[in-house]
Amino acid sequence: MSATPRIAVIGAGIIGASVAWFLAGRGARVVVLERADGPATGSTGRSAAGLRHQFSLDVNVRFSRFSAQRYLRFREEVGAHAGFERVGYLFLVPAGAREAWREQATTVREAGARVDWIDAADLARRWPYVSAVGLAGGSFGPDDGVLDPHAVTLGYLTSARSVGTEVRFGAVVRALEERSGGVRVHHGDDHVDVDYVVNAAGPQAGAVAELAGRPLPVVASRRCVYATGRLPDLPRPTPLVIDVATGVWLRSEGERVIFGRSNPDEAPGEHEAIDWAWLDETLEVALPRFPFLEAAGLDRRACWSGHYEMTPDHLPAIGADPEAPWLVHAAGFSGHGVQHAPATGIAVADIVLDGRCSRFDLSPFDPARFGRHGGAPREAAIV
């Protein structure tokens, strides 16, 4: 390996951009390879753009804390505006589920983040557009919020380029060839020789791993985002509100509200079209909790679909492949890539340049866990 390692980062979404920025900041020579014609065109650009600290696993809370702090000083460090607004996340907890959320709140607080319990009466007063019928109350994260994934991705890439990072668009990676002293990454009719490859390919991360002959159980799972018409009288900004019982979520977006719900019965795959039939099923369970939606109307032109990159346990793979240590995975975020990009970027830079990351306990994210049986942790707070 050369004294100054060269790294190929596959993927120019928010994860790949963060990884490139943290690596470049430590003097590594980085080339970013993106199959699309521009950055943030996949999962990143179609995200609901939330950041929350409310997770069931300690490491996810700590990733959120680190990332939120970096987004708050993004302009100072990166030279761009992250658009991070702490509007909060509000989980609507049904009667009978209070104890489980009490335990999660303990995890969140022990990891250094804030979370408040809002009883049902106070919840109805503070957010009158939510029906509190059948609720034990709400779990509210005052430091949670939303950000601008496009601006963050472009900010990272622009800053990384200023210190020598190369970004190649339209670069479809077709082979990873291990050679004496390194790896040759073939893309299109070209190639690049590097010491390490970072797999930040989002929903395509499993296919990238296969190029190295390695399994990685990351699959695409469609998420549809529906947008209402203008609602000028709705108090805003709303928090990002999640009805735990049904999985319906919503938040304000300008004078509209965007909302959605995952479809657990849909087979994995990169389905691109918006599922309009699923809108009817979503509204059927959403209206009792959010009755204002009945008169809100729908702006079909403002709706979109995107993808989560899912793993079996809803946790990412972050770390060197157990059989190909030159291949470092940063994928499978199961909907949390935007919010955990800064923490992932610095962790991967540590792994590549130092051989390990000591600032976080990454054992729950170890790619080798997929070959084991039993005992693995699982993130419960998935939307």
C-alpha positions in Angstrom: 0.0 0.0 0.0 1.2 3.5 -0.8 2.1 5.9 2.1 -0.9 8.0 1.1 -3.7 5.5 0.5 -6.0 5.8 -2.5 -9.7 5.0 -1.9 -12.5 4.5 -4.3 -15.9 5.4 -2.8 -18.8 3.9 -4.8 -21.8 6.1 -4.5 -22.3 9.9 -4.5 -25.3 10.0 -2.2 -25.0 11.5 1.3 -23.1 8.6 2.7 -20.5 8.4 0.0 -20.1 12.2 0.1 -19.6 12.2 3.8 -17.1 9.4 3.6 -15.2 11.1 0.9 -15.1 14.4 2.9 -13.8 12.8 6.1 -11.2 10.8 4.2 -10.0 13.7 2.1 -9.8 15.9 5.3 -7.2 13.4 6.6 -5.1 13.5 3.5 -6.3 10.4 1.6 -6.5 10.4 -2.2 -10.2 9.8 -3.0 -12.1 9.1 -6.1 -15.9 8.9 -6.0 -17.6 6.8 -8.6 -21.3 7.4 -9.2 -23.4 5.6 -11.8 -25.9 8.5 -12.2 -25.1 11.8 -13.9 -25.1 13.7 -10.7 -25.0 13.4 -6.9 -27.9 12.7 -4.5 -30.1 11.2 -7.2 -31.1 8.0 -5.5 -32.3 7.4 -1.9 -30.7 10.6 -0.7 -32.6 12.9 -3.0 -35.9 11.1 -2.3 -35.6 11.0 1.5 -38.1 12.5 3.9 -35.0 14.2 5.3 -35.5 13.6 9.1 -33.1 13.3 11.9 -34.1 11.8 15.3 -32.4 10.7 18.5 -35.2 8.3 19.4 -33.9 4.8 18.8 -33.9 1.6 20.8 -30.2 1.0 20.4 -27.5 3.0 22.1 -25.2 3.2 19.1 -28.0 4.7 16.9 -28.6 7.4 19.5 -24.9 8.2 19.6 -24.7 8.3 15.8 -27.6 10.8 15.8 -26.0 13.0 18.5 -22.7 13.2 16.6 -24.4 13.9 13.3 -26.8 16.5 14.7 -23.9 18.4 16.2 -22.0 18.3 12.9 -25.1 19.5 10.9 -25.5 22.4 13.3 -22.0 23.6 12.5 -22.0 22.5 8.9 -21.4 25.9 7.4 -18.4 26.5 9.7 -16.8 23.1 8.9 -17.9 22.4 5.4 -18.8 25.8 4.0 -22.4 25.0 3.1 -25.8 25.2 4.8 -27.3 21.9 6.0 -30.7 23.4 6.5 -31.1 21.6 9.8 -34.2 22.7 11.6 -35.0 21.2 15.0 -38.8 21.0 14.6 -38.8 17.8 16.7 -40.1 14.2 16.2 -43.3 13.2 17.9 -44.1 9.5 18.3 -47.8 8.8 19.1 -47.8 5.9 21.6 -50.9 3.8 21.9 -52.3 2.8 25.2 -50.5 -0.4 26.4 -47.2 0.5 24.8 -46.1 3.1 27.4 -43.6 0.8 29.2 -41.7 -0.1 26.0 -41.3 3.6 25.3 -40.2 4.3 28.8 -37.4 1.8 28.3 -36.4 3.4 25.0 -36.4 6.9 26.7 -33.9 5.5 29.2 -31.6 4.4 26.4 -31.9 7.8 24.7 -31.1 9.7 27.8 -28.2 7.5 28.9 -26.7 8.1 25.5 -26.9 11.9 26.2 -29.9 12.9 24.1 -33.1 14.6 25.2 -36.6 13.0 25.0 -39.8 14.2 26.7 -43.0 12.3 27.5 -46.2 14.3 26.6 -49.4 13.0 28.2 -52.4 12.6 25.9 -54.2 15.7 27.2 -51.2 18.0 26.7 -50.5 16.4 23.3 -54.1 17.3 22.1 -53.6 20.8 23.3 -50.2 21.4 21.7 -51.0 19.6 18.4 -54.7 20.0 17.9 -54.7 18.5 14.4 -53.8 15.1 16.0 -56.6 13.0 17.5 -55.4 11.7 20.9 -58.1 9.0 21.1 -56.6 5.7 22.3 -53.2 7.2 23.0 -51.1 6.8 26.2 -49.3 10.0 25.1 -46.4 11.0 22.9 -42.6 10.7 22.9 -41.1 14.0 21.8 -37.5 14.7 20.8 -36.9 18.4 21.0 -33.5 18.2 19.3 -34.9 16.1 16.4 -35.7 17.7 13.1 -35.3 17.9 9.3 -32.5 18.9 7.0 -31.6 19.4 3.3 -30.0 16.2 2.0 -29.1 17.7 -1.4 -27.3 20.7 0.2 -25.4 18.4 2.5 -24.3 16.1 -0.2 -23.2 18.9 -2.5 -21.5 20.6 0.4 -19.4 17.6 1.2 -18.5 16.9 -2.4 -17.6 20.5 -3.2 -15.4 20.7 -0.1 -13.8 17.4 -0.8 -13.0 18.4 -4.4 -11.3 21.5 -3.2 -8.6 19.4 -1.5 -8.2 17.0 -4.4 -11.0 14.5 -4.4 -12.1 13.4 -7.9 -15.7 12.7 -8.6 -16.7 10.7 -11.7 -20.4 10.6 -12.8 -21.8 8.1 -15.2 -19.3 5.6 -13.7 -21.1 2.3 -13.5 -18.8 -0.1 -11.6 -18.8 -3.4 -13.4 -15.9 -5.3 -11.8 -13.7 -5.3 -8.7 -10.4 -7.0 -9.4 -8.1 -7.8 -6.5 -4.5 -7.4 -7.7 -1.1 -7.5 -6.1 -0.8 -4.5 -3.9 -4.4 -3.2 -4.4 -7.7 -3.3 -6.2 -8.6 -2.4 -9.8 -12.1 -0.9 -10.0 -13.5 -1.2 -13.6 -16.2 1.2 -14.5 -17.4 1.6 -18.1 -14.4 1.4 -20.4 -12.1 2.9 -17.7 -10.6 1.8 -14.4 -8.9 3.1 -11.3 -6.3 1.4 -9.1 -6.8 1.9 -5.4 -5.9 0.4 -2.0 -9.5 0.3 -0.6 -13.0 0.4 -1.9 -15.8 1.9 0.2 -19.2 0.4 -0.7 -21.6 3.3 -0.2 -23.9 2.3 -3.1 -27.2 2.5 -1.2 -29.8 0.0 -2.5 -27.2 -1.3 -5.0 -24.7 -2.2 -2.2 -25.5 -5.9 -2.3 -24.8 -5.9 -6.1 -21.5 -4.1 -5.5 -20.5 -6.6 -2.8 -21.3 -9.5 -5.3 -18.7 -8.0 -7.7 -16.1 -8.9 -5.0 -17.7 -12.3 -4.6 -19.0 -11.4 -1.2 -22.6 -11.6 0.1 -24.2 -8.5 1.7 -28.0 -8.7 2.4 -29.0 -5.2 1.4 -32.2 -4.9 -0.6 -34.3 -1.9 -1.9 -37.6 -1.3 -0.2 -39.9 1.3 -1.8 -41.3 4.2 0.2 -44.0 6.5 -1.3 -44.3 10.1 -0.1 -47.7 11.7 -0.7 -48.2 15.5 -0.6 -51.4 17.4 0.3 -52.6 20.6 -1.3 -51.9 23.9 0.5 -53.0 24.0 4.1 -52.4 27.7 5.1 -54.2 27.4 8.4 -52.3 24.4 9.7 -49.8 25.4 12.5 -46.3 25.0 11.2 -43.7 23.9 11.2 -45.1 20.6 12.5 -42.8 18.1 14.1 -42.3 14.9 12.1 -45.2 12.9 13.6 -45.3 9.1 13.6 -48.4 7.1 14.7 -46.8 4.0 16.2 -49.9 1.9 16.0 -50.3 2.3 12.2 -46.9 3.4 11.0 -48.3 6.5 9.3 -46.0 9.5 9.5 -46.3 13.1 8.4 -44.7 16.5 8.6 -45.1 20.0 7.1 -43.3 20.9 3.9 -43.9 24.6 3.2 -47.7 25.0 3.1 -48.2 21.4 2.4 -48.0 18.3 4.5 -46.2 15.2 3.3 -47.0 11.8 4.6 -46.5 8.1 4.0 -46.5 4.6 5.4 -44.4 1.5 4.6 -46.0 -1.4 2.9 -44.8 -4.5 4.7 -46.2 -6.9 2.1 -44.4 -5.4 -0.9 -41.6 -7.5 -2.2 -38.2 -5.9 -2.2 -37.0 -4.2 -5.4 -36.2 -0.9 -7.0 -39.8 -0.1 -7.9 -39.8 3.5 -9.2 -43.5 4.3 -9.8 -45.6 5.8 -7.0 -48.1 3.3 -5.6 -51.4 5.1 -5.8 -53.3 2.1 -4.6 -51.3 2.2 -1.4 -52.4 5.8 -0.9 -56.0 4.6 -0.3 -54.9 2.0 2.2 -52.7 4.6 4.0 -55.5 7.1 4.2 -57.9 4.5 5.6 -55.7 4.1 8.7 -54.4 7.7 8.8 -57.8 9.5 8.9 -58.8 8.5 12.4 -55.5 9.9 13.8 -55.1 12.8 11.4 -58.7 13.8 10.5 -57.6 17.0 8.7 -56.3 15.0 5.8 -59.8 14.2 4.6 -60.3 17.8 3.4 -56.6 18.5 2.6 -56.7 17.4 -1.1 -53.7 15.8 -2.9 -51.0 17.4 -5.0 -50.0 14.5 -7.3 -47.2 16.5 -8.9 -45.5 17.0 -5.5 -45.6 13.3 -4.6 -42.6 11.0 -5.1 -41.2 7.6 -4.3 -37.8 6.5 -3.1 -36.1 3.6 -1.4 -34.8 2.4 1.9 -31.8 0.2 1.7 -32.9 -2.6 4.1 -30.9 -5.2 6.0 -32.6 -8.1 7.9 -32.0 -6.5 11.3 -32.6 -2.9 10.2 -29.0 -2.0 11.1 -26.3 -0.8 8.6 -23.2 -2.7 7.6 -20.3 -0.5 8.6 -16.8 -2.0 8.5 -14.4 -4.1 6.5 -15.7 -7.2 4.8 -14.7 -10.3 6.9 -13.1 -12.0 3.8 -12.1 -9.0 1.7 -10.6 -6.4 4.1 -9.9 -4.0 1.3 -13.7 -3.7 0.8 -15.3 -1.5 3.5 -19.1 -1.4 3.6 -21.1 1.7 4.5 -24.6 0.6 3.5 -27.9 -0.8 4.6 -29.1 2.1 6.7 -32.8 1.1 6.6 -34.0 4.7 6.3 -31.4 6.4 8.5 -28.6 7.3 6.0 -29.4 11.0 5.9 -29.4 11.4 9.6 -26.3 9.3 10.3 -24.1 10.4 7.4 -21.6 12.5 9.4 -21.1 9.7 12.0 -20.7 7.1 9.3 -18.2 9.3 7.4 -15.9 9.7 10.3 -16.2 6.1 11.4 -15.3 4.8 7.9 -12.3 7.2 7.7 -11.1 5.8 11.0 -11.5 2.2 9.8 -9.7 2.8 6.5 -6.9 5.0 7.8 -6.4 3.7 11.4 -7.6 0.1 11.0 -10.4 0.6 13.5 -12.9 3.1 14.9 -12.6 3.7 18.6 -15.0 6.7 18.9 -18.2 4.4 18.5 -19.0 0.8 19.4 -19.6 -0.4 15.9 -20.0 -4.1 16.8 -23.8 -4.0 16.1 -22.9 -2.8 12.6 -20.2 -5.4 11.9 -20.7 -6.9 8.4 -19.6 -10.3 9.7 -22.8 -10.5 11.8 -24.8 -11.7 8.8 -22.9 -15.0 8.9 -23.7 -15.7 12.5 -26.8 -17.2 14.1 -28.8 -15.6 17.0 -28.0 -13.0 19.5 -27.7 -10.0 17.2 -29.3 -6.8 18.3 -32.1 -5.3 16.2 -33.3 -1.7 15.9 -37.0 -1.6 17.0 -37.8 2.0 16.1 -38.1 1.7 12.3 -40.7 3.7 10.3 
